[in-house]
Amino acid sequence: MTIQRAIRIIAGTFILLSLYLAYRYNGVDLSEPTWLWFTAFVGANLLQSGFTQWCLMEVILSKLGMKHG
């Protein structure tokens, strides 16, 4: 596993963990449409991209003409 993949997995896990803690201990209602769903989407995508090496944002940026570094 590369450092980049590990960072994606850790970042995604931390984002999803922070959402869980906000829900559990701060009474955040996740059934209401909030920006927290966007945060959950970003965290889930980071986590899956760490395991699968596929990232939707990489695909979008590649189609917009950006080159891999």
C-alpha positions as a LaTeX table, in Angstrom:
\begin{tabular}{lrrr}
\hline
Residue & $x$ (\AA) & $y$ (\AA) & $z$ (\AA) \\
\hline
Met1 & 0.00 & 0.00 & 0.00 \\
Thr2 & 1.27 & 3.43 & $-0.90$ \\
Ile3 & 1.26 & 6.48 & 1.35 \\
Gln4 & $-1.26$ & 8.19 & $-0.95$ \\
Arg5 & $-3.72$ & 5.29 & $-0.61$ \\
Ala6 & $-3.25$ & 5.16 & 3.16 \\
Ile7 & $-3.90$ & 8.91 & 3.44 \\
Arg8 & $-7.14$ & 8.57 & 1.46 \\
Ile9 & $-8.30$ & 5.71 & 3.67 \\
Ile10 & $-7.43$ & 7.53 & 6.89 \\
Ala11 & $-9.00$ & 10.84 & 5.73 \\
Gly12 & $-12.20$ & 9.13 & 4.62 \\
Thr13 & $-12.42$ & 7.22 & 7.89 \\
Phe14 & $-11.89$ & 10.40 & 9.95 \\
Ile15 & $-14.58$ & 12.28 & 8.01 \\
Leu16 & $-17.12$ & 9.49 & 8.46 \\
Leu17 & $-16.16$ & 9.11 & 12.13 \\
Ser18 & $-16.67$ & 12.84 & 12.74 \\
Leu19 & $-20.13$ & 12.61 & 11.16 \\
Tyr20 & $-21.00$ & 9.67 & 13.40 \\
Leu21 & $-19.80$ & 11.52 & 16.50 \\
Ala22 & $-21.79$ & 14.65 & 15.53 \\
Tyr23 & $-24.88$ & 12.48 & 15.09 \\
Arg24 & $-24.33$ & 10.49 & 18.29 \\
Tyr25 & $-23.25$ & 13.17 & 20.75 \\
Asn26 & $-24.41$ & 16.52 & 19.35 \\
Gly27 & $-27.90$ & 15.51 & 18.30 \\
Val28 & $-27.36$ & 16.23 & 14.61 \\
Asp29 & $-30.35$ & 14.89 & 12.71 \\
Leu30 & $-29.06$ & 13.20 & 9.56 \\
Ser31 & $-32.58$ & 12.65 & 8.22 \\
Glu32 & $-32.89$ & 16.40 & 7.55 \\
Pro33 & $-31.35$ & 17.53 & 4.26 \\
Thr34 & $-28.14$ & 19.19 & 5.34 \\
Trp35 & $-24.65$ & 19.75 & 4.03 \\
Leu36 & $-23.56$ & 16.85 & 6.21 \\
Trp37 & $-24.74$ & 14.50 & 3.46 \\
Phe38 & $-22.22$ & 16.15 & 1.14 \\
Thr39 & $-19.53$ & 15.58 & 3.78 \\
Ala40 & $-20.58$ & 11.94 & 4.05 \\
Phe41 & $-20.34$ & 11.58 & 0.26 \\
Val42 & $-16.82$ & 13.03 & 0.22 \\
Gly43 & $-15.72$ & 10.81 & 3.11 \\
Ala44 & $-17.16$ & 7.67 & 1.54 \\
Asn45 & $-15.50$ & 8.46 & $-1.80$ \\
Leu46 & $-12.14$ & 9.06 & $-0.12$ \\
Leu47 & $-12.44$ & 5.76 & 1.72 \\
Gln48 & $-13.40$ & 3.73 & $-1.36$ \\
Ser49 & $-10.74$ & 5.38 & $-3.53$ \\
Gly50 & $-8.10$ & 4.32 & $-1.03$ \\
Phe51 & $-9.11$ & 0.70 & $-1.48$ \\
Thr52 & $-10.03$ & 0.67 & $-5.18$ \\
Gln53 & $-7.58$ & 3.27 & $-6.57$ \\
Trp54 & $-10.49$ & 4.84 & $-8.48$ \\
Cys55 & $-11.53$ & 8.41 & $-7.73$ \\
Leu56 & $-14.45$ & 10.19 & $-9.39$ \\
Met57 & $-12.76$ & 13.59 & $-9.05$ \\
Glu58 & $-9.66$ & 12.28 & $-10.87$ \\
Val59 & $-11.89$ & 11.20 & $-13.76$ \\
Ile60 & $-13.64$ & 14.58 & $-13.88$ \\
Leu61 & $-10.41$ & 16.57 & $-13.73$ \\
Ser62 & $-8.81$ & 14.33 & $-16.36$ \\
Lys63 & $-11.73$ & 14.99 & $-18.73$ \\
Leu64 & $-11.32$ & 18.70 & $-18.09$ \\
Gly65 & $-7.75$ & 18.45 & $-19.41$ \\
Met66 & $-5.65$ & 18.27 & $-16.25$ \\
Lys67 & $-2.65$ & 15.96 & $-16.37$ \\
His68 & $-1.56$ & 13.41 & $-13.76$ \\
Gly69 & 1.40 & 14.55 & $-11.70$ \\
\hline
\end{tabular}
